[in-house]
Amino acid sequence: MAKPDLTAGLRSLRDSLKQIKALLVWEELQQSEARPDQPPAFQISDPTETDLKNEYSFFLSTSLQMHSILSDGSIAIQESDRQSIKRQLARIEQQVYGLNLRQRFCRC
C-alpha cells in the first residue's frame, strides 16, 4: 500500500479553512451592505450559503480521512511524524470549529 500524502492533506485542510473564512467574510459584507429600508432593485442568485456548506463538508470529510489514516496502525508512519501531523490537524480543526459552523448547519 502506498504511503498516503498527509502533508497534502494538511495543505488541503488549510486551503479549505482559508476558503471558509473568505466565504464568511463575503457573507458578512453582503449583510452589512443590505438595506432593510429599501427593497432590492435587482436580486441575483447568491450561492454563498451553498458554497459554505460544500466547503465545510469537504473539510469534515478530509479531516475524517486523515484521522482514519493516522489511527491505522498498519500504515507505516514514523511516530514523530504521526504526532506532528496530529498536532497540526488539531490546530486546523480548532480554527474551523471555532467558526461555529456545526451549530449553523447541523440540525441535530
N, C-alpha and C positions, 0 to 999 in steps of 0.2 A: 504494500500500500504506500502510495506517495505521501510524503510529509505535507500536511496542509500548510498553506501560507498564512500563518496567524498575523504576521506583520501587515499583510494586505488587508486582512480582516479588520485590524485596528484602524488602518488608514480609511477603510470604507466607513467604519463607525464614526470616525472623526469628521469625515466629509458629510455624513448624514446629520450629525449634530449641527454642523455649520448651516446646512440646508434648513433644518428645523428652526434654528434661531432666525434665519433670514425670513422664513415664511411668517414667523410670529411677529417680527418687526414690520413686515409688509402689512399684515393684518391690523396691527396696532395703528399704523399710519392711515390705513383706509378708515378705521373707526374714528380717528381724530379728525379726519377731513369730512366726515359725514355731517351734514347739516340737517338736523331733525325738523327745523322750522321751514325747510324748503323741500318740496317733492323733487325727486331726481328727474332731471330733464331727459336723461338717457341712461338706461341701465344695461350694462353689459354683463355677460356671464362671468362670474368670478370663481375660478377653480381653487382658490387658496385653501379652503377648508378640505377639499378632496386631496389636494397635494400634500397637505399637512398629515392627513390620515395615512396616506400612502407612504410617506417618508417615515412616519412613526412605526408603521407596520414593518417596513423594511428594516428599520433599526432593531426592533424587537426580534425579528426573525434571525438577523445576522448575529445578534448578541446571544441568542439561544444556541445557534450553531457553534459559536465559539466556546460557550460553556460546555457543550457536549464534547467537543474535541478535547478541551482541557481536562475534562474529567475521565476521558477514555484512557485507561492505563495501557492499552495495547499500542497506542501511538507513541513512537519514540520521540520524546521531547525532553531535553535536559531540564532537571528540576529547577535550576536557577532561571532558565528561560520561561518555564511554566509559571513560576511565581511572579516574575516581572510582567508577563503578559496579563496575568490575573489582576495585578495592581493597576495596570494601565486600563484594562477593561472596566474595573470597578470605578475608576475616576471618570471615565467617559459616561458610564451608566448613571453615576451620581448626578452629573450635569443634566442629563436628559430627564431623569426622574424628578429633578428639582424644577423642571418646567411645568409639572403637574398635568401632563397630557393624559395620563391614565384616568384621572378624575373627569377629564373632558370627554374622552372617547369611550370609556368603559361604562356600560350601563349595568354594572353588577352591584 
